């Protein structure tokens, strides 16, 4: 039984705004995605038995058709006419309910692993179509790097890589469900929208961390209003962060720091306050 193991990186949203709602209820967004070095490990194998099986080292992760990785395998099999079963193993390192795309990146890793195992049975357009059907973040994880996203996340444009190893990501005990977060967005009155287009232009011009930081922002931060998020942001800024912003629909927070020393120092302080804090780099 041949298996393929893939690294499934997390993401942060350097900028994230909601620009409207489609007729079918999906929210329209514009964002700048950035892949980071915190990652799950996903191993996929084709089996003789026809079932899809999924295991994970974190008990809270559903190992059922509710999991995006499971759905990815099923939809790939249907599209490719694949008769064999699929065995999926996930080693989870991306925190859950963090806004870091943990489930979405696992789903993308399954699609890419199945492409490798089947010798690219599907054209790239079909793979992207499946990714869009799985969730707004999944298409980005087929490519990674730095990218501008629009629509429901499926309209992607690569940007010059924003390169830094002075990034700290932290998360408290509280989580945010995506449904709750979007409900809170809908309830906002006259919100101040983050300057995603300015951020995009700064990245296209090769902006430094100091130039990028003031343009980072997330509309969900205004909507969710978690006390833990505010505490993490305050600590990061007190420790010298150039900016501190919640990612996705929450509840992880990233901070851009001017150098590695200040990032390591801030991370040490945060580890005394919250269960998850890591220094990482962009990919």
N, C-alpha and C positions, 0 to 999 in steps of 0.2 A: 504494500500500500504506500504509494508515494505521497508525501506531504510537502506543503509549502508553508514556511513561516515568514510572516511579514511584521515589521514594526508599524504600529498604528499611532501616529503622533497626535497630540492634542492641538487645539487652536486657541487663540485669543482673538477678540475683535478689537483692533486698535481704534476703530470707530464704528458705531452702529446706530442707525436711525430707522424709524418706521415712517414711511412716506404716504401710506394709504392702505386701502383694503380692496381686494378684488371682489367681483360679484359672487364668487363661490365662498367668500369668507376668509380666504388666505390673506395674510398681511403682506404688503409690499415693503421691502426694506432696501436700504443701501448700506453697505458695510465694507470695511477693509479687514479681510481675514489674514491671519498670520499663523503659520504652523510653528510649533515649539517642540523642544526636545523631550518634554514629559510625554511618555508613550505607553500604550498597551502593547502586548505581543500576541498576535493572532496566528494560530496554526490551523491549516485547512487541509483535509485529505478527502479523496474520493473513495467510496467504499462499495462493496458488492451488494450489500443490503440497501434497500431503497430509502431508508429513513434519513432524516436530518437529525443529528444529535449535537448538542452544545453543552460544554462544561466550562465553568469559570471558577477561579480560586477565591472569588468574593461571593459569599452566600447571598448577599442582597441582590445580586444581579439575576434577573429572570432568565432561566435557561429553557425558554419556551418560544412559541411563535410570537410572543410579545416583543422579543428582542430583535433589534434592527439587523443584527448579524444573521439571525435565523431567517428573517424575511428576505434578506439579500440572497441567501443561498436558494431559497424557494423560488424567487422571481428569476434568478439566473438560470436555474434548472428549467423552468417553464419556457424561458425565451430561447435557450440553447437546445431544447429537446433532449436534455441530459437524463439518462435513465438511472445512473448510479446514485447512491446516497452521498451525503456530505457530512463529514465529521469536523466539528469546529471546537477548538480549545482556546480560551481567552485567559491570559494572565493580566489582571487589571492593575494598572498603576495610576490611571487618570481618575481623580475623585468624581463621585457621582453627584448629580444635581449641582453642577458647578458652572455650566455655561461654557465648558471646554470641549464639547463635542465628543465625549467618550463613546457613546453608543453609535454616533454617526461615523466616526473614524473606524470603529470595528466593522461596521457594515461595508464601508468602502474597501477595507482590507480584505474582506471575504470576496468581494467582486473581483478585485485585482488578483487574488490568489487563484480563484477559479479560472480567470483568463489564462494564467500561466499553466495551470494544470490541464486545461483543455486545448492549449495551443492557440489562444485567442479565438475562441469559438464565436464570439460576438463582435460586430463592428463597434468602434468607439462611440458612435452616435447612440447605439442601442444601450451600451453600458451607461452612458450619461442619462438616458431616459429612465432606466431602472433606478439610478441614483436619485434623480429628482423625485421619483415616486416614493422613495424611502424617507426623505426629509430634506429640509432646506440646507443643512450643512454638508450632506453627503457628497454632492458634486465637487465641492472644494477639495475634499480629501482624496479624490482621484488624482489631483495634481499637486497640492501642497504649496509651499513657498509663501509668497505674499500676493494677494489678489484682491481686486475690487469685485464685489458682488452686488447684484441688483435683482429686481423681480422678487421671487421668493427664495433667492439664493442661487438659482440655476444659471443666471447670466453672469458669467465670470470673465474677467480680463486680468491676465497676469500683470503684476507690477514689478519694478526692480526690487530685488530682495532687500528687505530691511534687516540688516545684519547687526546683532548685538548679543553679547553673552552676559549682559548686566541686567537681566530681567528676573524679577521675583514674582512668584505666583503663590497666593495664600488663600485658604478657605476655612471658614469656621464650621460649626456643627450644623447650622441651618442650611436647608436646601430650598430650591425654588422650582416648582413644576412649571413647565413651559406654558401650560394652559392658564395657570394663575398669573404668570407674568404678562401674557398678552391681554388678559382681562384687565390688569392694572394699567396697561398702556392705553387701552380704550377709554379708561376713566379719566385720563389726564386732561386738564383744562389749560389751553394755551401754553404748552410746554416749550422750553428753550431747546431747539434742535442742535445736536452736535454738528460741527462743520466738516462733514465727511468729504465733500468735494475739495475743500482746501487741503485736507489731509492727503487725499489722493494725489493732488498736484504736487505737494511737498515731497511725497515718496517718488513720484515720477522724476522730480528734479534731483533725487539723491540726497534728500535732507538728512541731517544728523539727528541723533536722539534728542538733543536739545531743541532742535527745530520742529521735530515731530511731536514731542510731548505736549505742548500747549494745545494741539489740535485733536488730541485723543479724547473721546467722550462716548457716552452710551446713554441713550434715551431710557433704557430699562432701569438705569440707576435711579432716575427720578421716580419711576413708577413703583419699584419694588420696596425701597426704603427699609432695608434690613439694618438693624442696629449693628450687627456683626460686620457688615460691609463697611459701614461708616467708621467703626473702630479700626479695622484693618487699614483703610485708607488713611486715617489719621496717623497711625503708627508709621506707615510707609513714608508719608510726607515729613513727619518729624525726624525720620532717619535719613532724609536727604533725597527722596525720590523726586525725579523731574516731573512725574505725574503719577497718579494712582487712580485706576478706573476699573469698575466691575466689567466682567466679560460676559458676552451672550446675555441670556435671560437670568444669569446669576447661578450660584452666589460666590464664585471665585473672583478674586481681585488681582490685577497685575500692577506692578510698579516698574517704571523704567528708571534706572539709576545711572549716574554719571560715570561710575567705574565699578569694577568687580569687587573691590574692597568694601565699598559702601553697600553693595547688594548683599554680600555675605554677612555683613554686620546687621543689616535690617532683617535678614532671614533668621539670624540667631535670636533676635528679639521676638519676632513673630512666632517662632516655634515654642516659646514660653506661653503664648496667648491662644494659639489655635492648633488643631490637630494636623493641619497640612500646610507646609510652607517649603518651597523649593526655589533655589536659584537655577535658572535654566537659560538656554540660548534659543534664538530663532533658527528655523530650518529653511 
